[in-house]
Amino acid sequence: MKIGMVGLGRMGGNMTTRLLRGGHAVVGFARHREEVAAVVAHGATGAGSLEELVAQLEPPRAVWIMVPAGDPTEQTVQALAGLLQAGDAVIDGGNSNYKDTMRRAAALRARGLHFVDSGTSGGVWGLAEGYSLMIGGDRDAVERLRPIFETLAPAKDRGWGHMGPSGSGHYVKMIHNGIEYGMMQAYAEGFSVLKHKAEFGLDLAQIAEVWRTGSVVRSWLLDLTARALAENPAMEGIAPYVSDSGEGRWTVAEAIDLDVPAPVITLSLIQRLRSRDAESYADRLLAAMRNQFGGHAIKKAEG
């Protein structure tokens, strides 16, 4: 197939390369010219604008958006809606909120356009390993785009699937990322307990390697954890600050809306927020409370 790719960063650029290796023709556009040049070097056709990208595609067109969620995606969808024709398809592979996706799908449907949401997981390893694709949208549109999904996925019959109507792909990806938060937090806490058992002098990288084979906690995430521990056992030079993409927050909000208890995911999100408070007022106040009611010593701040 021939497809347009808007957004050629770490994910979009690698996805473009994987599509090219799979025999597809790709027209790429990004705000940064060097990103366009990089995919052109791999065999893609470059475009200097969305107008130029659309002009180089034949109906029914397919344009994949791989830009940050929120306003960048909104602006891109609106711009494409004014350039595409009835029967064309827009695929959003970013981490958009599923409610935004449902709204955008309805707006494009009114113009005769298809809007497909593809929750995409795989990160920097997706180029070599393939991407997990959770797809929402009209079945006919998804079926027409099947060759694209089969190429991006780890295999034609594995790692991708049609989840349901518009919004369902991003919804499943949202929950996927919420689960990821909990798994990461559990690994981090477990290895922290091991590290603090100083009397045993435990080799954390060795333990991770042992667990990778045969253990019930083995996973690709553990594989990556083992790699990180082997490269930097003490985590030197890494600030204890953990960002979140927003999908963990949305998952927690959704659980509350549905009256579904999700304590592990919720607490893992709270821990990420906690990591950003280097000067925690709450912790200082807690220390002051203990001093007030029990006379417990207060550790003075340095400097």
C-alpha positions in Angstrom: 0.0 0.0 0.0 0.9 3.7 -0.1 0.5 5.6 3.1 1.2 9.1 4.4 3.0 9.3 7.8 2.7 12.6 9.8 5.1 12.8 12.7 8.5 11.1 12.2 10.0 11.1 15.7 11.2 8.0 17.5 8.0 6.1 17.0 6.8 7.5 13.6 10.3 7.3 12.1 10.8 3.7 13.1 7.3 2.8 12.0 8.0 4.3 8.6 11.2 2.3 8.2 9.3 -0.9 9.1 6.6 -0.2 6.6 9.3 0.5 3.9 11.0 -2.8 4.7 7.6 -4.5 4.3 7.3 -3.2 0.8 5.0 -0.3 1.3 5.4 3.2 -0.1 5.5 5.9 2.5 5.2 9.7 2.1 6.5 11.3 5.2 6.0 14.8 6.8 7.3 16.3 10.0 7.9 19.8 11.3 11.6 19.1 11.6 13.3 18.7 8.2 16.0 16.5 9.5 13.3 13.9 10.5 12.0 14.0 6.9 15.5 13.6 5.5 16.1 10.6 7.8 13.1 8.6 6.4 13.9 9.7 2.8 17.3 8.1 3.3 15.5 4.8 4.0 13.4 5.1 0.8 10.4 7.2 1.8 9.2 10.2 -0.2 9.4 13.4 1.7 6.8 16.1 1.9 7.2 19.8 2.9 3.6 20.2 4.1 0.4 18.3 4.7 -0.9 19.6 1.4 2.1 18.2 -0.4 1.7 14.9 1.4 -2.0 14.5 0.5 -1.2 15.4 -3.1 1.2 12.5 -3.4 -1.4 9.9 -2.3 -4.0 8.3 -4.5 -7.6 7.8 -3.4 -8.7 6.2 -1.3 -5.9 7.7 0.8 -4.6 6.6 4.2 -2.7 9.0 6.5 -1.2 7.8 9.8 -0.8 10.5 12.5 2.0 9.9 15.0 2.1 13.2 16.9 1.6 14.1 20.6 -1.9 13.7 22.0 -3.9 16.8 22.6 -3.7 20.0 20.6 -1.0 18.7 18.1 -3.3 15.8 17.1 -6.4 18.0 17.1 -4.8 20.5 14.8 -3.4 17.8 12.5 -6.8 16.0 12.2 -8.6 19.3 11.5 -6.1 20.2 8.8 -6.3 16.8 7.1 -10.1 16.9 7.2 -10.0 19.9 5.0 -7.6 18.3 2.5 -8.9 14.7 2.2 -11.8 13.4 0.2 -14.7 11.1 1.0 -13.5 7.5 1.4 -10.1 8.5 2.7 -8.9 7.3 6.1 -7.0 9.0 9.0 -5.3 6.7 11.5 -4.3 8.1 14.9 -1.5 6.0 16.4 -0.8 8.2 19.3 -2.0 8.2 22.9 -5.2 10.2 22.4 -7.9 10.2 25.0 -10.6 7.8 23.7 -13.3 10.4 24.2 -11.5 12.8 21.9 -11.2 10.0 19.4 -14.9 9.3 19.4 -15.6 13.0 18.8 -13.1 13.2 16.0 -14.4 10.1 14.4 -18.0 11.5 14.4 -16.8 14.8 12.9 -14.8 13.1 10.1 -17.7 10.6 9.5 -19.9 13.6 8.7 -17.4 14.5 5.9 -17.4 10.9 4.5 -14.0 10.2 6.0 -12.9 7.2 8.1 -11.1 7.8 11.4 -9.3 4.8 12.8 -7.7 4.8 16.2 -4.7 2.5 16.7 -3.3 2.2 20.2 0.3 1.5 19.6 2.8 -0.2 21.9 6.4 -1.2 21.2 8.5 1.9 21.9 12.0 2.0 20.5 12.0 -1.8 20.1 9.1 -1.8 17.7 11.2 -1.5 14.6 12.9 -4.8 15.2 10.2 -6.6 17.2 7.0 -5.2 15.7 4.3 -3.2 17.4 1.3 -4.2 19.4 -1.7 -2.5 17.7 -5.1 -2.1 19.4 -7.4 -0.8 16.6 -10.8 0.9 16.7 -13.0 2.0 13.9 -15.3 0.9 11.1 -14.6 -2.7 10.2 -14.5 -2.0 6.5 -11.9 0.7 6.9 -9.8 -1.5 9.2 -10.0 -4.4 6.7 -8.8 -2.1 3.9 -5.8 -1.1 6.0 -5.0 -4.6 7.0 -1.7 -4.8 5.0 -0.4 -1.8 7.0 -1.3 -3.4 10.4 0.1 -6.8 9.4 3.4 -5.2 8.5 3.7 -3.1 11.7 2.7 -6.0 14.0 5.1 -8.7 15.1 3.4 -11.1 12.6 0.5 -11.0 10.2 -1.6 -13.0 12.6 -0.3 -11.9 16.0 0.0 -8.7 18.0 -2.8 -6.7 16.4 -6.5 -6.8 16.3 -9.8 -4.9 15.7 -11.1 -4.0 19.2 -14.4 -2.5 18.1 -15.9 0.9 17.1 -14.1 4.2 17.1 -12.5 5.0 20.4 -12.1 1.3 21.5 -8.5 1.0 20.3 -7.4 4.0 22.3 -9.5 2.8 25.3 -7.8 -0.6 25.3 -4.4 1.1 25.0 -5.2 3.4 27.9 -5.9 0.4 30.2 -2.8 -1.3 28.8 -0.7 1.6 30.0 -2.5 1.6 33.4 -1.5 -2.0 33.8 2.0 -1.1 32.7 2.2 1.5 35.5 1.3 -1.2 38.1 3.8 -3.7 36.8 6.6 -1.2 36.7 5.9 -0.1 40.2 5.9 -3.6 41.5 9.3 -4.4 39.9 10.8 -1.2 41.2 9.6 -1.7 44.7 10.7 -5.4 44.8 14.2 -4.6 43.6 14.4 -1.7 46.0 13.7 -4.1 48.9 16.4 -6.4 47.6 18.9 -3.5 47.4 18.2 -2.4 51.0 19.0 -5.9 52.3 22.7 -4.9 52.5 23.8 -7.8 54.7 23.3 -10.2 51.8 25.2 -8.1 49.2 22.7 -9.2 46.6 23.5 -8.8 42.9 20.3 -7.3 41.4 21.3 -7.8 37.8 22.0 -11.5 38.5 18.6 -11.8 40.2 16.8 -10.2 37.3 18.6 -12.6 34.9 17.5 -15.6 37.1 13.9 -14.5 37.1 13.9 -14.0 33.3 13.8 -17.8 32.8 11.2 -20.0 34.3 9.9 -17.6 36.8 6.2 -16.6 37.0 7.2 -12.9 37.0 9.1 -13.1 33.8 8.1 -10.6 31.1 9.5 -8.3 28.4 9.4 -5.6 31.0 11.7 -7.7 33.3 14.0 -8.3 30.3 14.4 -4.5 30.0 14.8 -4.1 33.8 17.6 -6.7 33.7 19.2 -4.7 30.9 19.0 -1.5 32.9 20.5 -3.1 36.0 23.3 -4.6 34.0 24.2 -1.2 32.5 23.8 0.8 35.7 23.3 -1.2 38.9 23.3 1.8 41.2 21.1 3.9 38.8 23.8 6.6 39.0 23.0 9.9 37.3 19.3 9.2 37.2 17.0 11.6 39.0 14.1 10.0 41.0 11.6 11.7 38.8 9.0 9.6 36.9 6.9 11.2 34.2 3.5 10.0 33.1 1.9 10.1 29.7 -1.6 10.9 31.0 -3.0 7.5 30.3 -2.5 6.3 33.8 -4.6 9.2 35.0 -7.3 8.4 32.5 -7.4 4.8 33.6 -7.8 5.7 37.2 -10.6 8.2 36.3 -12.3 5.5 34.2 -12.1 3.0 37.0 -13.8 5.5 39.4 -16.5 6.3 36.8 -17.2 2.6 36.4 -17.1 1.9 40.2 -14.3 -0.6 39.6 -11.6 -0.9 42.3 -8.1 -0.4 40.8 -5.9 0.2 43.8 -2.6 -1.0 42.3 -2.8 1.2 39.2 -4.1 4.1 41.3 -1.2 3.8 43.8 1.4 3.4 41.1 0.1 6.7 39.6 0.3 8.4 43.0 3.9 7.2 43.4 4.8 8.8 40.1 3.3 12.1 41.2 5.1 11.7 44.6 8.5 11.4 42.7 8.2 14.9 41.4 7.9 16.6 44.8 11.6 17.0 45.7 10.7 19.5 48.5 7.6 17.7 49.9 5.7 20.0 52.1 3.5 17.1 53.2 6.5 15.1 54.4 7.9 18.1 56.3 4.5 18.6 57.9 4.3 15.0 58.9 7.6 15.3 60.7 6.4 18.4 62.5 3.2 16.5 63.6 5.2 13.7 65.1 7.3 16.2 67.0 4.2 17.9 68.3 2.4 14.9 69.7 5.3 12.6 70.6 8.4 14.8 70.9 10.0 12.8 68.1 13.2 14.3 66.7 13.1 16.3 63.5 15.8 15.8 60.9 17.1 19.2 59.9 17.2 20.1 56.2 20.7 20.4 54.8 21.9 23.8 53.7 
